[in-house]
Amino acid sequence: MQGKTIIITGGNSGIGHEAARTFAKRGARVVLAVRSLQKGEQAHTLILAENKLANVDVMNLDLADLQSVRFFSEAFKERFSSLDILINNAGIMVPPHQLTKDGFELQFGSNHLGHFALTGYLLPLLKKTTNSRVVTVSSIAHRKGTIMFDNLDGLTGYKPMVFYRQSKLANLLFANELDQRLKSQGISTLSIACHPGISTTNLFKFGKRDAPQFLKRISEIFLQTAEMGALPTVYAATNESLTGGEYIGPDGKGNRKGQPTIEIPAPGVYNKDMMKKLWDTSQKLTGVSYL
């Protein structure tokens, strides 16, 4: 990883932070793209405490605000001449119904549309960088997801988990559609999807509520740590045998925990008509057109 430049959205906590630690230890220049600069600096300090030579930058990015996405992208391109790996990691899970600054339902707007716009803005830099990759983090929650094109903003009915599943399905479809479009235009950049299984960092954190200690202890037995949850991201970003379009997840029962492997999504997930409609809708909503 020596000399490579990597952006990790939401790299201040959870699996994003664990991936950032791993890349920094191996000589990469890691940019933590975070909504809270204070939390980003705290994460930066923790990485430096482990490795004084770590090359880490903290930059502000609010995926729920398309203007922030554009400003981040412009600032990054002014500072950096290449981008080896973009990791679309940040995510919001099951909040009460809220809209982004641009009027999108918060989970779809942040988890999918924000990353769609970010990738589009940074694609010229990715195309210029040899062997570059886009890694988009989905979830096993996508399995029960559907894209509700007639209610994307949730104004005619909202259930937090239903909309979380929708956003994670959108992540997976975007990653696959992006790879197909890159290949069709002869662009060497790879697009790969992954998911962390179920790790103890992303459970029982709904707003300010927390789980009882006994539930946390049970989860630690049956689920996996943030370090393990980050391995599919690291694998997707670095494994040289990948050719683009793969979906990486844990190899254990139900893909909830284990070592990273190439996972086969449920039959029918990659519906071509739905993928094209999602792509066209995303371009229209964000105003970002590419490929």
C-alpha positions, 0 to 999 in steps of 0.5 A: 500500500506504500504510496497509495492514496485512499479515501474512506468515508466515515473513517472515524469509527467502526469498520471504516476506522479499522480499515483506515488503521490497516491501510495506514500501517501499510504505508498508504496515505489515508484521507478520513472523509468525515461529517464531524471534524472533531471525531475525525481528529480523534480517530487521527490521533488514535491512528498516530498513537499506534503508528507515528509515521502514519500519513492521515488527513482529515477532511469534512464531508457530509453525505447528506448535503450535495453541496458538501459532497461537491466542496469535498471533491473540489478540495480533494482534487486541489490537494491530490493528483491521484486517487487509488482507492475510494471506499464508500463506507459511511452509513446511517442506520434506522433513524426516525424519518428525516430529510437531507438538505436536498430533500431526500430521505436520510438513509437513501440520501446519505448511504446511496445518493451521497456516495453516487455523487461523490464517486461521480465527482472523483471519477476523473481522478480515479480514471487517471490513476493506474489500477484504481478501485471503488469499494462500496459497502453494502449489507446483508440487509439488502436481501430483503430490500426493494427500491421504492421508486414511487416513495423514495422520500418516505413521505407516503409511508416510512419504516426505518428498517425498510428504508435501510434495506433499500439504501443497502440494496442501492449500494450493491446495485450501484457498485455492479452497474458502475463496474459494467459501465466502466468495463463497457468504456474500457476504463481500468478502474474496478468497482467492487461491493462488500459487506461486513457481516454483522459486527458488534459496532453497528448493532443496538445503536439507534439514536441515543439508545444503547443495549443492555450489557448482557445483549452486548456479551451475547452479540460478541459470542455470535457476531464479530468484531469491528476488526473482522468486519473490516476485512471484506473492505480490505480484501475488496480494496487490495486483493489482486485476483479481483476483476471488478463486479465482485461482492465480498463478505464473510464466509460463515453461516449466513455470511454474518461472520468469518473470513472474507470471500467472494459471495454470490448475491441472491438470485435476481438481485442484479435486475438490469431494468432496476439497475438502469432505472436506479442509475438514471434516477440517481443522476437526475436527483443528484445532478451528477452525470457520468458514464 
